[in-house]
């Protein structure tokens, strides 16, 4: 698990992708790789999600996880399809325990200190904080993380190219999740070149300034 979270921390961004057609999985994977961000969280909100995860996972060149995992059945289907990690909007003890029993990392969502401590009770050290902008943004994240210095957060919900660097500057933030990187409408219209450009632009913002630049 530590290796996975280290990789996520190196990438800094997790694109959230919602598939209406599994056939879009491989073109999206190509766009992510070409843009320099070989990771995706496939939201388990559509019938195409399971097959999309399977197709991306079978490539072997991109880190793929399943998002919006609400039940143990969804967790099993995502894991069996090849998801390397699971993400949930909330912290469902049954789903968390089931995922850990199967040996797959899960990043449940939190919004309160009680949520955080519930996650900690399972030994988790990486939690999704959602929906961060509605909750209060950076001020809220700074305040709620104070008592929990051992926890790293993945803020999601309202993250954009305009504010992601502000979040990533915080030491308690491991990475940011965002759906703006992979527009569902763009996939529907086969605009994978535009998606690649969006990814590349975000990755360029993450690059440190050249020394003396």
Z-matrix of the N, CA and C atoms (Angstrom, degrees):
N
C 1 1.455
C 2 1.523 1 110.92
N 3 1.331 2 116.07 1 -38.58
C 4 1.446 3 118.99 2 -179.15
C 5 1.515 4 111.62 3 -60.51
N 6 1.336 5 117.13 4 -38.83
C 7 1.460 6 120.72 5 178.76
C 8 1.518 7 110.82 6 -63.24
N 9 1.320 8 117.00 7 -40.45
C 10 1.458 9 120.18 8 -179.92
C 11 1.516 10 111.02 9 -64.21
N 12 1.318 11 117.19 10 -46.90
C 13 1.456 12 119.80 11 -178.89
C 14 1.532 13 111.30 12 -68.98
N 15 1.320 14 116.98 13 -31.11
C 16 1.458 15 119.15 14 174.58
C 17 1.527 16 110.28 15 -63.16
N 18 1.347 17 115.75 16 -41.69
C 19 1.466 18 119.78 17 178.99
C 20 1.519 19 110.70 18 -64.95
N 21 1.322 20 117.81 19 -43.23
C 22 1.458 21 121.11 20 178.03
C 23 1.527 22 110.40 21 -61.23
N 24 1.323 23 116.56 22 -40.54
C 25 1.449 24 120.63 23 178.08
C 26 1.515 25 112.72 24 -64.63
N 27 1.314 26 116.90 25 -33.21
C 28 1.468 27 120.85 26 176.91
C 29 1.527 28 110.91 27 -70.15
N 30 1.317 29 116.79 28 -38.38
C 31 1.466 30 120.71 29 -178.71
C 32 1.527 31 112.19 30 -75.69
N 33 1.319 32 117.01 31 -32.24
C 34 1.463 33 124.86 32 174.26
C 35 1.529 34 115.83 33 73.57
N 36 1.308 35 118.03 34 -23.50
C 37 1.461 36 121.00 35 -179.55
C 38 1.518 37 110.33 36 -129.55
N 39 1.330 38 116.10 37 141.47
C 40 1.461 39 121.48 38 174.60
C 41 1.527 40 107.97 39 -121.35
N 42 1.318 41 117.97 40 106.76
C 43 1.462 42 119.95 41 176.90
C 44 1.528 43 110.94 42 -69.66
N 45 1.317 44 116.93 43 134.05
C 46 1.459 45 122.14 44 176.37
C 47 1.520 46 108.65 45 -98.26
N 48 1.319 47 116.16 46 124.20
C 49 1.459 48 121.14 47 -176.69
C 50 1.519 49 110.87 48 -121.57
N 51 1.324 50 116.36 49 129.75
C 52 1.465 51 122.26 50 175.99
C 53 1.524 52 108.33 51 -113.55
N 54 1.321 53 115.69 52 116.19
C 55 1.460 54 121.05 53 -174.62
C 56 1.519 55 111.88 54 -97.77
N 57 1.315 56 115.72 55 128.62
C 58 1.456 57 120.90 56 169.48
C 59 1.520 58 110.65 57 -95.11
N 60 1.333 59 116.11 58 -18.62
C 61 1.464 60 121.86 59 177.24
C 62 1.519 61 109.18 60 -137.92
N 63 1.322 62 116.68 61 127.61
C 64 1.459 63 120.60 62 179.45
C 65 1.529 64 110.94 63 -64.02
N 66 1.338 65 116.95 64 -24.07
C 67 1.462 66 121.01 65 -179.91
C 68 1.525 67 112.25 66 -63.50
N 69 1.317 68 117.24 67 -16.38
C 70 1.461 69 120.26 68 179.22
C 71 1.527 70 112.14 69 -83.79
N 72 1.316 71 117.70 70 -6.83
C 73 1.466 72 120.89 71 -174.35
C 74 1.526 73 112.36 72 -61.49
N 75 1.313 74 117.41 73 -49.75
C 76 1.459 75 119.92 74 -176.19
C 77 1.527 76 112.41 75 -70.89
N 78 1.330 77 119.66 76 -41.80
C 79 1.464 78 118.35 77 174.56
C 80 1.529 79 112.50 78 -60.42
N 81 1.340 80 116.80 79 -36.62
C 82 1.463 81 118.39 80 177.67
C 83 1.520 82 110.12 81 -66.82
N 84 1.333 83 117.03 82 -43.04
C 85 1.463 84 120.25 83 178.40
C 86 1.519 85 110.35 84 -58.11
N 87 1.330 86 117.29 85 -41.69
C 88 1.469 87 121.00 86 177.46
C 89 1.528 88 110.69 87 -60.81
N 90 1.340 89 116.74 88 -42.44
C 91 1.461 90 121.05 89 -179.20
C 92 1.520 91 111.59 90 -65.88
N 93 1.332 92 116.39 91 -40.97
C 94 1.468 93 120.25 92 178.88
C 95 1.522 94 111.03 93 -63.97
N 96 1.316 95 116.47 94 -44.79
C 97 1.460 96 120.25 95 -179.52
C 98 1.520 97 111.02 96 -65.63
N 99 1.321 98 116.80 97 -44.58
C 100 1.462 99 120.34 98 -179.91
C 101 1.524 100 111.53 99 -65.22
N 102 1.337 101 116.00 100 -30.94
C 103 1.456 102 120.36 101 178.75
C 104 1.514 103 113.64 102 -80.06
N 105 1.335 104 116.47 103 -12.00
C 106 1.457 105 120.39 104 176.63
C 107 1.513 106 115.22 105 94.13
N 108 1.342 107 117.17 106 21.68
C 109 1.464 108 120.20 107 -179.28
C 110 1.533 109 109.06 108 -135.41
N 111 1.332 110 117.12 109 83.97
C 112 1.473 111 121.45 110 -173.43
C 113 1.527 112 114.27 111 -82.14
N 114 1.333 113 116.17 112 59.17
C 115 1.460 114 121.09 113 179.99
C 116 1.523 115 108.35 114 -153.25
N 117 1.333 116 116.27 115 147.37
C 118 1.462 117 120.40 116 176.21
C 119 1.517 118 110.08 117 -152.40
N 120 1.312 119 115.59 118 143.49
C 121 1.461 120 122.32 119 170.21
C 122 1.522 121 106.77 120 -109.36
N 123 1.315 122 116.68 121 111.67
C 124 1.455 123 122.03 122 -178.79
C 125 1.519 124 108.79 123 -90.22
N 126 1.320 125 117.17 124 114.98
C 127 1.453 126 120.14 125 -176.96
C 128 1.524 127 110.56 126 -71.82
N 129 1.322 128 115.87 127 134.24
C 130 1.465 129 121.96 128 -177.30
C 131 1.530 130 109.24 129 -86.76
N 132 1.338 131 115.22 130 54.66
C 133 1.463 132 120.21 131 -176.86
C 134 1.521 133 112.61 132 -109.78
N 135 1.318 134 117.18 133 -6.86
C 136 1.465 135 120.18 134 -177.64
C 137 1.522 136 109.93 135 -131.01
N 138 1.313 137 115.36 136 164.43
C 139 1.459 138 120.58 137 178.88
C 140 1.523 139 111.72 138 -67.18
N 141 1.335 140 117.05 139 -20.81
C 142 1.463 141 120.91 140 -177.26
C 143 1.529 142 113.04 141 -84.24
N 144 1.329 143 117.43 142 -9.61
C 145 1.467 144 120.53 143 -172.34
C 146 1.524 145 113.44 144 -59.92
N 147 1.325 146 116.63 145 -47.89
C 148 1.467 147 120.30 146 -175.65
C 149 1.530 148 111.27 147 -60.41
N 150 1.320 149 116.81 148 -47.16
C 151 1.460 150 120.06 149 -179.06
C 152 1.530 151 111.23 150 -68.99
N 153 1.325 152 117.34 151 -34.50
C 154 1.463 153 120.40 152 177.32
C 155 1.526 154 110.82 153 -62.84
N 156 1.326 155 116.44 154 -42.74
C 157 1.466 156 120.50 155 176.81
C 158 1.523 157 110.05 156 -60.88
N 159 1.327 158 115.89 157 -44.96
C 160 1.468 159 119.99 158 -178.54
C 161 1.532 160 111.09 159 -59.82
N 162 1.304 161 116.47 160 -44.64
C 163 1.467 162 119.70 161 -177.77
C 164 1.526 163 112.02 162 -66.24
N 165 1.322 164 116.30 163 -39.79
C 166 1.464 165 119.21 164 179.03
C 167 1.522 166 110.49 165 -70.36
N 168 1.330 167 116.58 166 -43.66
C 169 1.459 168 120.66 167 -178.85
C 170 1.521 169 111.36 168 -62.09
N 171 1.321 170 117.29 169 -37.14
C 172 1.463 171 120.93 170 -178.10
C 173 1.527 172 112.75 171 -66.58
N 174 1.326 173 116.91 172 -20.23
C 175 1.467 174 119.46 173 177.14
C 176 1.530 175 111.48 174 -65.86
N 177 1.335 176 114.97 175 -41.55
C 178 1.454 177 119.50 176 178.93
C 179 1.515 178 115.61 177 82.49
N 180 1.336 179 117.16 178 5.12
C 181 1.463 180 118.67 179 -177.37
C 182 1.523 181 112.82 180 -119.01
N 183 1.333 182 116.54 181 14.14
C 184 1.457 183 119.70 182 -178.02
C 185 1.522 184 109.16 183 -147.72
N 186 1.313 185 117.37 184 137.78
C 187 1.460 186 122.74 185 179.33
C 188 1.523 187 108.49 186 -81.27
N 189 1.315 188 116.51 187 116.87
C 190 1.463 189 119.63 188 -176.87
C 191 1.520 190 110.93 189 -123.57
N 192 1.326 191 114.96 190 134.50
C 193 1.452 192 121.29 191 176.96
C 194 1.512 193 109.78 192 -126.70
N 195 1.323 194 116.23 193 172.32
C 196 1.462 195 121.91 194 178.34
C 197 1.521 196 109.21 195 -112.74
N 198 1.330 197 115.86 196 132.46
C 199 1.455 198 120.64 197 178.48
C 200 1.519 199 111.78 198 -109.71
N 201 1.327 200 115.86 199 171.42
C 202 1.462 201 122.77 200 -178.58
C 203 1.526 202 111.01 201 52.92
N 204 1.317 203 115.72 202 43.47
C 205 1.464 204 121.14 203 178.14
C 206 1.529 205 107.84 204 -85.90
N 207 1.326 206 115.76 205 111.22
C 208 1.459 207 121.30 206 -172.08
C 209 1.522 208 114.25 207 -107.62
N 210 1.336 209 117.15 208 -18.29
C 211 1.467 210 120.62 209 -175.17
C 212 1.527 211 110.44 210 -135.22
N 213 1.329 212 115.52 211 163.65
C 214 1.464 213 119.09 212 177.13
C 215 1.522 214 110.57 213 -68.17
N 216 1.329 215 117.55 214 -30.41
C 217 1.462 216 120.35 215 177.14
C 218 1.520 217 110.76 216 -64.74
N 219 1.332 218 116.58 217 -43.63
C 220 1.461 219 119.63 218 176.79
C 221 1.519 220 110.87 219 -63.78
N 222 1.315 221 116.14 220 -39.32
C 223 1.469 222 119.67 221 178.06
C 224 1.517 223 110.37 222 -59.84
N 225 1.325 224 117.01 223 -46.23
C 226 1.469 225 120.78 224 179.74
C 227 1.524 226 111.56 225 -61.99
N 228 1.324 227 116.32 226 -44.56
C 229 1.460 228 119.84 227 -179.15
C 230 1.519 229 111.45 228 -64.20
N 231 1.334 230 116.85 229 -40.54
C 232 1.460 231 120.48 230 179.38
C 233 1.528 232 111.07 231 -66.68
N 234 1.323 233 116.27 232 -44.32
C 235 1.470 234 120.68 233 -179.78
C 236 1.521 235 110.24 234 -64.30
N 237 1.324 236 116.98 235 -44.16
C 238 1.464 237 120.94 236 -179.37
C 239 1.530 238 111.52 237 -65.95
N 240 1.331 239 116.45 238 -25.92
C 241 1.465 240 120.39 239 177.56
C 242 1.522 241 111.99 240 -79.75
N 243 1.337 242 116.57 241 -14.01
C 244 1.458 243 119.45 242 176.91
C 245 1.515 244 115.70 243 115.78
N 246 1.330 245 118.49 244 9.52
C 247 1.461 246 120.82 245 178.99
C 248 1.525 247 110.37 246 -62.19
N 249 1.317 248 116.17 247 130.26
C 250 1.465 249 121.32 248 -179.17
C 251 1.526 250 112.14 249 -85.21
N 252 1.331 251 116.20 250 -17.49
C 253 1.467 252 120.52 251 177.31
C 254 1.523 253 107.85 252 -156.49
N 255 1.330 254 115.12 253 160.16
C 256 1.459 255 121.72 254 179.47
C 257 1.522 256 109.33 255 -120.82
N 258 1.325 257 115.04 256 148.63
C 259 1.467 258 121.15 257 178.05
C 260 1.522 259 107.58 258 -132.99
N 261 1.322 260 116.73 259 141.35
C 262 1.465 261 121.08 260 179.43
C 263 1.523 262 109.30 261 -132.78
N 264 1.334 263 117.65 262 151.84
C 265 1.470 264 119.83 263 178.45
C 266 1.527 265 113.24 264 -72.93
N 267 1.334 266 116.16 265 -22.93
C 268 1.458 267 120.85 266 178.92
C 269 1.517 268 110.64 267 -134.57
N 270 1.330 269 116.00 268 -175.92
C 271 1.458 270 120.53 269 -178.91
C 272 1.521 271 108.92 270 -111.41
N 273 1.324 272 115.18 271 94.38
C 274 1.459 273 122.34 272 177.37
C 275 1.531 274 107.33 273 -94.66
N 276 1.338 275 118.15 274 111.27
C 277 1.468 276 120.47 275 -175.28
C 278 1.523 277 113.39 276 -54.74
N 279 1.324 278 116.40 277 -37.64
C 280 1.464 279 120.10 278 -178.60
C 281 1.525 280 111.02 279 -65.57
N 282 1.318 281 116.56 280 -43.61
C 283 1.466 282 120.88 281 -179.62
C 284 1.526 283 110.77 282 -69.03
N 285 1.329 284 116.68 283 -41.97
C 286 1.469 285 120.28 284 178.99
C 287 1.521 286 110.33 285 -61.21
N 288 1.319 287 117.16 286 -49.15
C 289 1.462 288 120.97 287 -178.88
C 290 1.528 289 111.24 288 -61.48
N 291 1.311 290 116.79 289 -40.98
C 292 1.465 291 121.28 290 -179.14
C 293 1.527 292 110.76 291 -64.68
N 294 1.316 293 116.50 292 -44.17
C 295 1.465 294 120.43 293 -179.39
C 296 1.523 295 111.05 294 -63.74
N 297 1.316 296 115.98 295 -44.02
C 298 1.465 297 119.59 296 179.50
C 299 1.524 298 111.23 297 -65.99
N 300 1.323 299 117.00 298 -35.13
C 301 1.463 300 120.81 299 177.68
C 302 1.521 301 110.52 300 -63.30
N 303 1.323 302 116.30 301 -32.85
C 304 1.455 303 120.65 302 178.07
C 305 1.527 304 112.23 303 -84.17
N 306 1.315 305 116.37 304 -1.75
C 307 1.456 306 119.94 305 174.63
C 308 1.512 307 115.07 306 80.12
N 309 1.335 308 117.03 307 21.41
C 310 1.462 309 121.23 308 -179.31
C 311 1.526 310 109.52 309 -113.34
N 312 1.328 311 118.27 310 128.84
C 313 1.466 312 120.35 311 179.67
C 314 1.522 313 111.61 312 -61.24
N 315 1.307 314 115.95 313 141.07
C 316 1.458 315 121.14 314 176.18
C 317 1.520 316 108.84 315 -128.41
N 318 1.329 317 115.17 316 140.50
C 319 1.460 318 122.04 317 179.34
C 320 1.525 319 106.81 318 -117.82
N 321 1.326 320 117.76 319 90.72
C 322 1.462 321 120.16 320 -178.84
C 323 1.524 322 111.11 321 -78.38
N 324 1.334 323 114.70 322 156.74
C 325 1.451 324 119.69 323 179.59
C 326 1.520 325 112.64 324 -86.11
N 327 1.333 326 115.07 325 145.78
C 328 1.466 327 121.26 326 178.26
C 329 1.525 328 109.34 327 -133.40
N 330 1.330 329 115.34 328 156.14
C 331 1.461 330 120.72 329 177.44
C 332 1.523 331 111.92 330 -143.16
N 333 1.350 332 116.92 331 -6.68
C 334 1.464 333 121.86 332 -177.27
C 335 1.532 334 109.78 333 -141.47
N 336 1.339 335 116.81 334 163.15
C 337 1.460 336 119.23 335 174.19
C 338 1.528 337 112.33 336 -57.88
N 339 1.321 338 117.40 337 -36.21
C 340 1.464 339 120.27 338 178.40
C 341 1.523 340 110.87 339 -61.59
N 342 1.327 341 116.41 340 -42.42
C 343 1.468 342 120.59 341 176.72
C 344 1.526 343 110.73 342 -59.64
N 345 1.326 344 115.50 343 -45.75
C 346 1.468 345 120.28 344 -178.36
C 347 1.518 346 110.32 345 -60.06
N 348 1.325 347 116.63 346 -45.18
C 349 1.468 348 119.68 347 -177.64
C 350 1.526 349 111.22 348 -69.35
N 351 1.322 350 117.60 349 -29.41
C 352 1.452 351 120.22 350 174.35
C 353 1.529 352 109.47 351 -65.26
N 354 1.322 353 116.89 352 -44.29
C 355 1.461 354 120.20 353 176.05
C 356 1.513 355 111.96 354 -61.37
N 357 1.318 356 116.54 355 -41.59
C 358 1.464 357 120.79 356 179.31
C 359 1.517 358 111.60 357 -63.88
N 360 1.331 359 116.90 358 -29.83
C 361 1.460 360 119.69 359 -179.26
C 362 1.523 361 111.88 360 -65.51
N 363 1.337 362 116.53 361 -18.60
C 364 1.464 363 121.52 362 175.57
C 365 1.527 364 111.68 363 -95.54
N 366 1.335 365 116.14 364 4.48
C 367 1.456 366 119.85 365 -179.88
C 368 1.520 367 113.71 366 82.98
N 369 1.319 368 117.22 367 12.99
C 370 1.465 369 120.42 368 -178.27
C 371 1.525 370 110.85 369 -78.52
N 372 1.320 371 115.22 370 142.79
C 373 1.464 372 121.00 371 178.96
C 374 1.521 373 112.37 372 -122.53
N 375 1.331 374 117.16 373 -4.32
C 376 1.463 375 122.21 374 176.73
C 377 1.518 376 107.91 375 -125.93
N 378 1.327 377 116.40 376 123.54
C 379 1.458 378 121.66 377 -177.04
C 380 1.526 379 109.83 378 -132.95
N 381 1.311 380 115.05 379 146.10
C 382 1.459 381 121.51 380 173.22
C 383 1.520 382 107.95 381 -84.30
N 384 1.324 383 118.40 382 135.27
C 385 1.463 384 120.43 383 175.10
C 386 1.526 385 106.91 384 -112.49
N 387 1.337 386 115.03 385 120.27
C 388 1.459 387 120.78 386 -167.14
C 389 1.523 388 110.92 387 -150.46
N 390 1.352 389 117.75 388 140.76
C 391 1.468 390 129.09 389 -6.56
C 392 1.530 391 109.42 390 -89.56
N 393 1.295 392 117.22 391 112.17
C 394 1.457 393 122.18 392 -164.00
C 395 1.525 394 113.97 393 -60.20
N 396 1.320 395 118.61 394 -43.18
C 397 1.461 396 118.68 395 -176.89
C 398 1.521 397 111.24 396 -68.02
N 399 1.311 398 117.98 397 -37.98
C 400 1.461 399 121.20 398 177.37
C 401 1.523 400 110.47 399 -66.96
N 402 1.327 401 116.23 400 -34.68
C 403 1.462 402 120.69 401 -178.59
C 404 1.526 403 113.15 402 -71.56
N 405 1.323 404 116.80 403 -21.18
C 406 1.461 405 119.27 404 -179.31
C 407 1.506 406 114.54 405 135.41
N 408 1.320 407 116.11 406 3.12
C 409 1.454 408 119.87 407 173.40
C 410 1.518 409 114.36 408 66.56
N 411 1.307 410 115.11 409 -144.89
C 412 1.459 411 121.30 410 -174.22
C 413 1.527 412 111.95 411 -62.90
N 414 1.321 413 117.55 412 -38.36
C 415 1.474 414 119.83 413 179.12
C 416 1.516 415 110.69 414 -60.55
N 417 1.314 416 116.18 415 -42.43
C 418 1.456 417 120.21 416 179.99
C 419 1.519 418 110.49 417 -66.76
N 420 1.326 419 116.58 418 -43.12
C 421 1.463 420 120.48 419 -178.88
C 422 1.519 421 111.35 420 -62.60
N 423 1.313 422 116.49 421 -42.47
C 424 1.471 423 120.16 422 178.11
C 425 1.529 424 110.85 423 -62.17
N 426 1.321 425 115.68 424 -43.03
C 427 1.467 426 119.77 425 -176.99
C 428 1.519 427 112.03 426 -68.50
N 429 1.324 428 117.01 427 -45.94
C 430 1.460 429 119.57 428 -174.36
C 431 1.521 430 112.24 429 -73.86
N 432 1.334 431 117.77 430 -25.17
C 433 1.457 432 119.91 431 -178.31
C 434 1.520 433 112.94 432 -83.40
N 435 1.335 434 116.82 433 -12.09
C 436 1.465 435 120.04 434 -177.55
C 437 1.520 436 114.61 435 -52.64
N 438 1.339 437 119.36 436 -48.87
C 439 1.462 438 120.52 437 -178.89
C 440 1.523 439 114.25 438 -76.26
N 441 1.342 440 116.61 439 -5.71
C 442 1.469 441 120.14 440 -173.71
C 443 1.535 442 111.11 441 -127.08
N 444 1.321 443 117.76 442 64.16
C 445 1.470 444 120.24 443 -174.96
C 446 1.522 445 113.67 444 -64.23
N 447 1.330 446 117.13 445 -18.32
C 448 1.466 447 119.81 446 -178.61
C 449 1.522 448 112.94 447 -82.78
N 450 1.323 449 117.79 448 -9.66
C 451 1.455 450 121.71 449 -176.17
C 452 1.529 451 111.03 450 -93.70
N 453 1.332 452 115.28 451 134.34
C 454 1.475 453 121.17 452 171.89
C 455 1.523 454 107.63 453 -106.22
N 456 1.303 455 115.13 454 140.34
C 457 1.457 456 120.53 455 -174.64
C 458 1.522 457 112.41 456 -113.34
N 459 1.333 458 114.89 457 150.80
C 460 1.461 459 122.27 458 170.77
C 461 1.525 460 106.56 459 -118.34
N 462 1.327 461 117.46 460 93.71
C 463 1.460 462 119.79 461 179.97
C 464 1.524 463 111.30 462 -69.57
N 465 1.324 464 115.30 463 136.95
C 466 1.463 465 122.74 464 -178.42
C 467 1.522 466 108.58 465 -146.37
N 468 1.320 467 115.61 466 146.85
C 469 1.459 468 119.72 467 179.62
C 470 1.509 469 110.68 468 103.62
N 471 1.328 470 115.94 469 87.40
C 472 1.461 471 120.61 470 -177.66
C 473 1.512 472 113.91 471 99.06
N 474 1.330 473 117.57 472 3.73
C 475 1.467 474 120.82 473 176.13
C 476 1.525 475 108.29 474 -74.89
N 477 1.332 476 115.49 475 139.83
C 478 1.464 477 120.85 476 -178.98
C 479 1.525 478 109.10 477 -146.49
N 480 1.317 479 115.60 478 175.44
C 481 1.464 480 120.31 479 177.19
C 482 1.524 481 110.65 480 -61.90
N 483 1.332 482 116.40 481 -26.99
C 484 1.466 483 120.66 482 -176.98
C 485 1.524 484 113.11 483 -76.49
N 486 1.335 485 118.47 484 -28.27
C 487 1.475 486 118.79 485 -175.36
C 488 1.528 487 114.38 486 -119.48
N 489 1.344 488 118.64 487 -3.97
C 490 1.466 489 119.79 488 -173.33
C 491 1.524 490 112.50 489 -62.53
N 492 1.327 491 117.28 490 -37.03
C 493 1.460 492 118.88 491 -177.98
C 494 1.525 493 111.26 492 -67.90
N 495 1.326 494 117.64 493 -32.85
C 496 1.462 495 120.90 494 176.88
C 497 1.531 496 110.53 495 -61.93
N 498 1.319 497 116.17 496 -39.99
C 499 1.470 498 119.99 497 177.89
C 500 1.527 499 110.99 498 -70.65
N 501 1.323 500 116.39 499 -42.96
C 502 1.464 501 120.19 500 -175.49
C 503 1.521 502 112.38 501 -68.70
N 504 1.322 503 117.26 502 -17.17
C 505 1.467 504 120.29 503 176.37
C 506 1.524 505 111.89 504 -72.65
N 507 1.321 506 117.31 505 -19.46
C 508 1.464 507 121.13 506 -178.29
C 509 1.523 508 110.01 507 -76.39
N 510 1.315 509 118.55 508 130.32
C 511 1.467 510 120.56 509 -177.96
C 512 1.515 511 113.68 510 -63.43
N 513 1.336 512 117.40 511 -23.79
C 514 1.464 513 119.80 512 -178.87
C 515 1.530 514 112.74 513 -82.80
N 516 1.329 515 117.46 514 -4.24
C 517 1.466 516 121.41 515 -179.94
C 518 1.526 517 110.04 516 -96.11
N 519 1.331 518 115.40 517 121.40
C 520 1.460 519 120.68 518 178.46
C 521 1.526 520 110.97 519 -82.07
N 522 1.322 521 116.25 520 -43.89
C 523 1.458 522 122.77 521 -179.61
C 524 1.523 523 107.08 522 -164.23
N 525 1.328 524 115.87 523 171.67
C 526 1.462 525 121.03 524 176.33
C 527 1.520 526 109.51 525 -118.29
N 528 1.320 527 116.05 526 146.34
C 529 1.454 528 121.21 527 174.82
C 530 1.511 529 110.03 528 -109.15
N 531 1.333 530 116.31 529 142.14
C 532 1.453 531 117.54 530 -178.45
C 533 1.512 532 113.97 531 -157.33
N 534 1.325 533 115.43 532 138.62
C 535 1.466 534 120.09 533 177.81
C 536 1.522 535 111.65 534 -88.39
N 537 1.339 536 116.94 535 -11.93
C 538 1.469 537 118.62 536 -178.85
C 539 1.529 538 111.38 537 -67.04
N 540 1.320 539 116.57 538 -22.28
C 541 1.465 540 120.45 539 -177.99
C 542 1.522 541 112.44 540 -69.38
N 543 1.321 542 116.44 541 -30.71
C 544 1.471 543 121.24 542 -178.03
C 545 1.527 544 107.86 543 -130.91
N 546 1.292 545 117.23 544 91.23
C 547 1.455 546 120.52 545 -177.83
C 548 1.528 547 111.53 546 -69.11
N 549 1.320 548 115.71 547 128.73
C 550 1.470 549 119.83 548 178.86
C 551 1.530 550 110.60 549 -61.11
N 552 1.342 551 115.85 550 -37.55
C 553 1.455 552 119.36 551 179.04
C 554 1.520 553 111.64 552 -67.35
N 555 1.335 554 115.90 553 -35.28
C 556 1.467 555 119.04 554 178.56
C 557 1.525 556 111.14 555 -66.46
N 558 1.330 557 116.77 556 -39.80
C 559 1.465 558 118.77 557 176.47
C 560 1.522 559 110.69 558 -64.25
N 561 1.321 560 116.48 559 -41.22
C 562 1.458 561 119.91 560 -179.27
C 563 1.524 562 111.99 561 -60.54
N 564 1.360 563 114.49 562 -30.57
C 565 1.462 564 119.90 563 -179.41
C 566 1.527 565 112.78 564 -98.27
N 567 1.333 566 116.27 565 11.65
C 568 1.472 567 121.74 566 178.72
C 569 1.530 568 112.46 567 58.48
N 570 1.318 569 116.29 568 35.51
C 571 1.472 570 120.68 569 -179.91
C 572 1.533 571 109.84 570 -92.88
N 573 1.317 572 115.94 571 60.41
C 574 1.459 573 119.85 572 -175.34
C 575 1.533 574 112.20 573 -75.43
N 576 1.320 575 117.00 574 -24.15
C 577 1.464 576 119.46 575 173.76
C 578 1.524 577 110.11 576 -65.48
N 579 1.320 578 116.37 577 -39.96
C 580 1.466 579 120.36 578 178.67
C 581 1.522 580 110.44 579 -66.99
N 582 1.331 581 116.83 580 -38.04
C 583 1.461 582 120.40 581 177.02
C 584 1.526 583 110.22 582 -63.82
N 585 1.321 584 116.10 583 -43.66
C 586 1.466 585 120.01 584 178.80
C 587 1.529 586 110.55 585 -59.10
N 588 1.323 587 117.01 586 -42.65
C 589 1.465 588 120.69 587 179.83
C 590 1.525 589 111.06 588 -64.86
N 591 1.335 590 116.56 589 -39.31
C 592 1.462 591 120.73 590 177.96
C 593 1.526 592 110.84 591 -63.10
N 594 1.323 593 115.89 592 -43.13
C 595 1.463 594 120.84 593 178.19
C 596 1.520 595 110.48 594 -63.79
N 597 1.321 596 116.68 595 -47.70
C 598 1.471 597 120.96 596 -178.06
C 599 1.526 598 110.92 597 -61.87
N 600 1.320 599 116.59 598 -37.82
C 601 1.464 600 120.17 599 178.95
C 602 1.522 601 111.11 600 -64.40
N 603 1.329 602 116.14 601 -42.74
C 604 1.469 603 120.47 602 179.11
C 605 1.524 604 110.73 603 -65.71
N 606 1.330 605 116.69 604 -42.63
C 607 1.468 606 120.75 605 179.30
C 608 1.525 607 110.42 606 -62.86
N 609 1.326 608 117.12 607 -38.08
C 610 1.462 609 120.45 608 179.53
C 611 1.531 610 110.84 609 -64.17
N 612 1.323 611 116.45 610 -35.47
C 613 1.470 612 119.43 611 177.93
C 614 1.529 613 112.18 612 -65.79
N 615 1.336 614 115.92 613 -26.38
C 616 1.459 615 120.57 614 -179.32
C 617 1.520 616 112.63 615 -77.96
N 618 1.344 617 116.15 616 -20.89
C 619 1.462 618 120.11 617 -175.65
C 620 1.518 619 110.48 618 -68.70
N 621 1.328 620 117.71 619 135.85
C 622 1.466 621 120.29 620 178.71
C 623 1.528 622 110.96 621 -66.97
N 624 1.315 623 115.07 622 151.72
C 625 1.467 624 119.85 623 176.93
C 626 1.526 625 109.79 624 -65.55
N 627 1.353 626 117.93 625 140.54
C 628 1.471 627 120.25 626 177.72
C 629 1.529 628 110.79 627 -59.91
N 630 1.321 629 115.62 628 145.24
C 631 1.474 630 119.95 629 -179.98
C 632 1.511 631 109.75 630 -60.41
N 633 1.324 632 115.02 631 129.16
C 634 1.453 633 120.30 632 179.11
C 635 1.510 634 112.96 633 77.70
N 636 1.371 635 116.08 634 7.69
C 637 1.452 636 120.76 635 -176.87
C 638 1.507 637 112.77 636 -82.45
